[in-house]
Amino acid sequence: MSGTLIETFNWWAVERASRPALVVGDEQVSYAELRNWAEAAAEWLQAEGVEQGDRVGVMAANSLQWIVLSQAAMLAGAILAPVNPRFTFSEASYLLVDRYRAKALFHDDERGEVVSKVGDQIPGARVLSLTELERFRDAKPTGVLHPENIALDTELVIIPTSGSTGRPKGVVLSHRSMSGYVTDSCLARPGAFSEARVLLFAPLCTSAGYVVLMQYLAYGGTVFLEQAFDAEQALHKIVTQRITTMMGTPIFFERMAACESFRDADLSSLFYCLVGGARVSRVLLEAWLDKGVLLRQLYGQTEVGGQATFNTDQASITHPEKCGRGSVFTRVAIIDEQGNFCPPDTPGQIVIKGPGVMARYWDDPEATASTIVDGWVRTGDLGVVDEQGLLTMLDRIKDIIISGGLNVSAAEVERVISEYPGVHEVAVIAAHDDNFGETPLAIIHGLQPGQIPELLQHCNTHLSSYKVPRYMACTPDPLPRLATGKISKPTLREEYRDAHLKLTKIR
């Protein structure tokens, strides 16, 4: 794709003017209505002093107004800077103040107090409610915008991601990377996107939310946005709205399959279901196959735009442990510790090269240079590619726990716990959780069990609730270490593999 997303959305505003672009609860907005609303809001942003390249922060739950703001920021040439609405003040201020220096900060009713405190730390920043956008719903744009000033390399959004450093980095996606990602995905799966009706419940602050939203709007589809995932509600939407496309981690599909209504639900409209973040069990695969729905495994990360691979029709059934191969323009390979490319069936680090690769990490040239080498993104994940080019993801080199579809950096949780007085050593690993798939388990040396409530309070102050360990184990012995001196997490994972059965949840 050689044009910006603005050109794409302008096309659909004429070609499918009356077609619903967004359905949120009982509200729906057509493509023509979305363009006019967003243009009027963009003119207002510019009148408020937002200039091209300025960061526009947003801390809010999924909503129609959130999407309008994202479109308005794009039209104004600003860079959208979303943060997770579940973030604490500490987490939000690190990104919006210390890293992004946002020019404007938007919030919903629930986050007003936190965002106001964050805004107080940025001289001249405007703190605004998303409800402000309502007055532009029926306004007519005056035509003062200059989309010709927005080029393919204009930066569009900064999506935060957690990594092994313990502090989130900001992945910058441009019009070029987003347009390339949209085109590549479409060519790789003909027919999946022509009349798409996608059910989206991932937080819009993540690539699974924002990128998927922009992708399906670029295809002229209809996005059904949910604030959060509810299994029964999701099944109801699939049946009544004839949803064609859905994606998520296996735990979401497991929870839908466990619903009583699943047995008799008409799921025949589902054409394209993608599953990532964990392996699909044979039991789950067959439960959906019995309903005529193929769960197609994928692999990806924010740094490559989102999805980088998807499994073939046959391999999704015969080899559900595999994640498929790259798209038309996206290549997947394996390198060894020296950076040399490995032959088939040789484990090593997964590297990806394609049009959806990020422009950079925000304000972090060193991390950018170490991650993008000769155009290849070094993912930090361990995998193997077979003779057919099919990828199997073996382990996370970056120590990430995926809880309810959200990434949790073990290093970030360890950093916060280690700051509590009396903690000598801490290791955070994944424990099984029936509701979220995985949840953090903290193993702590130097703390007495009676101190856990105070430590928990400390964690709740500095970490979002989904990052706070649901299990904590205090040990009088030093944690096991490798020959390199690092804590041996493989040993701890084996020792605590049944922690969800033996330990009591602390929250």
TATA-V965759 format. One record per backbone hydrogen bond with DSSP energy under -0.5 kcal/mol. NH is the residue of the N-H (numbers start at 1). CO is the residue of the C=O. Records with the same first field share a line. If there is no record, write none. Layout:
BEGIN
NH->CO, CO
END
This chain:
BEGIN
8->4
9->5
10->6
11->7
12->8
13->9
14->10, 11
15->11
16->12
17->14
19->16
21->29
22->29
23->223
24->27
25->225
27->24
29->22
31->16, 19
32->17
34->30
35->31
36->32
37->33
38->34
39->35
40->36
41->37
42->38
43->39
44->40
45->41
46->42
47->43
48->44
49->46
50->45
51->49
53->77
54->51
56->79
57->55, 104
58->81
59->106
67->63
68->64
69->65
70->66
71->67
72->68
73->69
74->70
75->71
76->72
77->74
78->73
79->54
80->78, 156
81->56
83->58
87->84
90->461
92->88
93->89
94->90
95->91
96->92
97->93
98->93
99->94, 95
100->95
102->96
103->55
104->55
105->126
106->57
107->128
108->59
111->108
112->109
115->111
116->112
117->113
118->114
119->115
120->116
121->118
122->119
123->121
125->122
126->103
128->105, 126
130->107
132->129
133->130
134->131
135->132
136->133
137->134
139->136
141->139
149->146
150->147
151->149
154->151
156->173
157->173
158->80
159->157, 171
160->82, 158
161->169
166->163
169->161
171->159, 169
172->170, 360
173->157, 171
175->154
176->152
178->174
179->175
180->176
181->177
182->178
183->179
184->180
185->181
186->182
187->183
188->184
189->185
190->187
192->189
196->193
198->222
199->245
200->198, 224
201->199
206->203
209->206
210->206
211->207
212->207
213->209
214->210
215->211
216->212
217->213
218->214
219->215
220->217
221->216
222->196
223->21
224->198, 222
225->23, 223
226->200
234->230
235->231
236->232
237->233
238->234
239->235
240->236
241->237
242->238
243->238
244->197
245->197
246->272
247->199
248->274
252->249
253->249
254->250
255->251
256->252
257->253
258->254
259->256
262->259
263->260
265->261, 262
267->265
270->267
271->244
272->244
273->294
274->246
275->296
276->248
280->320
281->279
285->281
286->282
287->283
288->284
289->285
290->286
291->288
292->289
293->288
295->293
296->273, 294
297->295
298->275
299->309
301->306
304->301
305->302
306->301
308->299
309->299
310->325
311->297
316->312
317->313, 314
318->314
319->315
322->319
323->391
324->391
325->310
328->184
331->329, 353
333->351
335->349
336->340
339->336
342->334
345->385
346->343
347->345
348->383
349->335
350->381
351->333
352->377
353->331
357->354
358->303
359->172
360->172
362->170
364->361
368->364
369->365
370->366
371->367
372->368
373->371, 376
374->372
376->373
377->352
378->371, 376
379->350, 377
382->395
383->348
384->392
386->390
389->386
391->324
392->384
394->382, 392
395->382
397->380, 395
398->380
400->398
401->408
403->401, 406
404->402, 436
406->403
408->401
410->399, 408
411->399
413->409
414->410
415->411
416->412
417->413
418->414
419->415, 416
420->417
423->420
424->422, 445
425->445
427->443
429->441
431->439
433->437
437->433
438->436
439->431
441->429
442->471
443->427
444->442, 473
445->425
446->475
451->448
452->449
455->451
456->452
457->453
458->454
459->455
460->456
461->457
462->458
463->459
467->464
468->464, 465
470->440
471->440
473->442
475->444
482->486
485->482
488->480
489->487
492->488
493->489
494->490
495->491
496->492
497->494
499->496
501->498
502->498
503->499
506->470
END
